[in-house]
Amino acid sequence: MKQDKKRINTLMPVDIVRKLDAYANEMGLSRGNALSVIVKQYFDQQEGLKAMSSVEQLAEKLQELAKNR
């Protein structure tokens, strides 16, 4: 499914741009596409961490309920 896109302009430290370019070359992507992949991976990872936190909290509550039986 094709997603709408929006152009952004940003300034980054040169060392970060070098790493971005190396990643883009390694993956066969343009710099912009590589940046999109990296940002999406970051947000997906953050969502996963939040979900894990919720699971941990639920497990703690279940253990607490089991102790109180």
Contacts in CASP RR format, 6 or more apart in sequence:
PFRMAT RR
TARGET T0000
AUTHOR 0000-0000-0000
METHOD contacts of the structure
MODEL  1
MKQDKKRINTLMPVDIVRKLDAYANEMGLSRGNALSVIVKQYFDQQEGLK
AMSSVEQLAEKLQELAKNR
12 20 0 8 1.000
20 31 0 8 1.000
20 34 0 8 1.000
20 35 0 8 1.000
20 38 0 8 1.000
21 31 0 8 1.000
23 29 0 8 1.000
23 34 0 8 1.000
23 38 0 8 1.000
24 30 0 8 1.000
24 31 0 8 1.000
24 32 0 8 1.000
24 33 0 8 1.000
24 34 0 8 1.000
27 34 0 8 1.000
27 37 0 8 1.000
29 37 0 8 1.000
END
